[in-house]
Amino acid sequence: MLTDISPKLPMRNKKVTRDFYIHQLGFKEFGTTDYEYYLMLEKDHIQLHFFEFKKLNPKENYGQVYIRTDNIERFYQTLLDNKTRVHPNGLLETKPWGQKEFSLLDPDSNLLTFGESI
């Protein structure tokens, strides 16, 4: 019965979040309404939503999303070409559980892990 999911993550500054996801990760805005304290972004077949949390301390943020992909090596290289900083402990590698993965942090320290089954 479940058909889709749109994770909601905290953001301190809508402009900074929008710029990072659009210019570094290749997302685009979803919808035609610009909500003052809410942001909806999409790329390919996924959406991420963000709510304003101005008092968020990034060092205490545990927001995390696991995003599956079907061409992780190409996506990873695109991010490197865009000079997107990959988490130092999350470089692209094959994991023992049969996934190829890498991770990065957004401007508010939401952890984004990208994975592809091998």
Secondary structure as GFF3:
##gff-version 3
##sequence-region A 1 118
A	DSSP	beta_strand	8	11	.	.	.	ID=ss1
A	DSSP	alpha_helix	14	19	.	.	.	ID=ss2
A	DSSP	pi_helix	20	24	.	.	.	ID=ss3
A	DSSP	beta_strand	28	29	.	.	.	ID=ss4
A	DSSP	beta_strand	38	43	.	.	.	ID=ss5
A	DSSP	beta_strand	46	52	.	.	.	ID=ss6
A	DSSP	three_ten_helix	58	60	.	.	.	ID=ss7
A	DSSP	beta_strand	64	68	.	.	.	ID=ss8
A	DSSP	alpha_helix	72	81	.	.	.	ID=ss9
A	DSSP	beta_strand	93	94	.	.	.	ID=ss10
A	DSSP	beta_strand	99	105	.	.	.	ID=ss11
A	DSSP	beta_strand	111	117	.	.	.	ID=ss12
###
